[in-house]
Amino acid sequence: MGDMTHIRSDSATRRLLITWAVLMGLTLITMASARLGGEARLEALPLWSAGLLLATTFFKAHRVLMVYLGLGASTPAWRGAFTGLTLFTLLLVGAGYLVAQAA
């Protein structure tokens, strides 16, 4: 019984470390896309860079919800609700960005 608990613990630790590494890699991608986006610091990001930023933010938020907050083990309704709210929030941010670009 103790061996099974140890195996589960190692698996959970490995999963958390892999998720952490993926999140850090995505953070580096986001930072790089922002640096490549514009020459001047006060310029808005190009559309591709903002899109990449929002896409990586969604994936990162999804991983945090599923792995670190444990929603992966919850019911599909909870997972769908939180994923939907995250997507809705990022769509609002993207729409605000597009409105600001048009103005």
N, C-alpha and C positions, 0 to 999 in steps of 0.2 A: 504494500500500500504506500509506503514511504517513497519507493522508487517512482511510482506513477505521479505522485505530487511533485517530485523533483523534476521529472520530465516535463510536466505541464508548466512548471515555473520557468524552466529553461526555454520552452517554446514561447511563452508569453514575453519573456525578457527579450528574446531574439526578435519577436514581432515588433515590440516597442522600439528597439534599436534600429531595425530596418525602416520603420515608419519615420523615426526621427531623422535618419540619414536622407530619406527621400524628401522630407520637408526642408531640410537644410539645402539640399541640391536645388529644389524649386525656388527657395529664397535667393540663391545665387543667380539662377536664371532670371528671376524677376529684377534683381538689381542690375544685371548686365543689360537687359532689354531697356531699362530706364536710362542707362548710361549711353546706349547706342541710339536712343530715340531722338535726342535733340542736342544741338551744339550749345545753345545758350541755356543757362540754368533757369531762366524765367519763361522759357518757351513751353507750350503744352506738348505732351507726348504725342507722337504720331499715332494714328488709329491702330496700326498693327501692334505697337508696343502696349497701348492701353488694353487691347484685346488679349494679348498674352498675359498681361498683369491680372486681368479679371479671371482668365481661365485657370492660371496657376493658383490664384487666391481661392477659387471654388474648390479645386482639387485638395488644397491644403486644409481648408475648412472641413471638407468632407472626411478627410483622414483623421483630423482631430476629433470630429464627432463620433466616427465609427470606432476608432481604436482607443483614444485616450479617454473619451467620455463613455465608452462602452455601449454605444447605440447599435453596434453590430450584432449584439446579442438580444436586442429588444424586438418588439413586434414590427412588422412592416409598416404599420400606420405611423408609429413614432419615427421610424427612419425616413419615411416619405414626408412627414410633416417638417422635420428639421431640414431635410435636403431641399424641400420646396421653399422654406423660409430663407435659406441661404441663397438659393438661386434667385428668388425674388429680390432680395437685398442687393445682390450683385447686378441684377438687371436695372434696378433703380439707379445705382451708381453709374452704370454704363449709359443709361439714358441721360443722366445729368451731364456726363462727359460730352455726349453728342450735342446736347443743347448748348453747352458752353462753347463747343467748337463752331457751331452754326452762328453764334452771336458775334 
